[in-house]
Amino acid sequence: MINSSISQNNIPRFIPQELYNQILINMPIACVDIALVSHGSVLLVKRKDAPAQGEWWVPGGRVIKGETMITTAKRKALDEVGIRVHVGPIVHTDETIFDDGPCGIAVHSINSCFFVYPEDPDFSPVLDSHHEDWRWVNTIDLSLHPYVKQCLTGAGLRELS
């Protein structure tokens, strides 16, 4: 039996890629994203992988079975940008559908974006291997993906005028 839950020592266990591909083909994926706020700005990361390859995005990713959404938000902050965070409320929930997912499989995800702030406000992001750059934003660039713009709006930012 394949188990994709939290292991006995609280380490997330991912399912094998072949099974994940079948899930991507047949079901939406539950994801948690984070609007990481510090000094009046929100952190965006530039994606290396499909979907949304090359786009500025909020950090985040899939929820692992047995993991709460708040725990996912904390894990994604630590794994993707190297920071421990305090997790606030959900600021936006939506879905994204991309034709260009991993292994060429279209991706449909249901996303909840949490407002989070760093335990250490003077941290410097340390990116994982799935991101190529980062930047702080304090206004919403109209060229961003609509989902990202809504997350930034939920975190209190406004569009450029």
Secondary structure, DSSP 8 states (H G I E B T S, - for coil): ----BB-TTS-B----HHHHHHHHHHS-EEEEEEEEEETTEEEEEEE-SSSSTT-EE-SEEE--BT--HHHHHHHHHHHHH---EEEEEEEEEEEEEES--GGG--EEEEEEEEEEEESSTT------TTEEEEEEESSB-TTS-HHHHHHHHHTT--B--
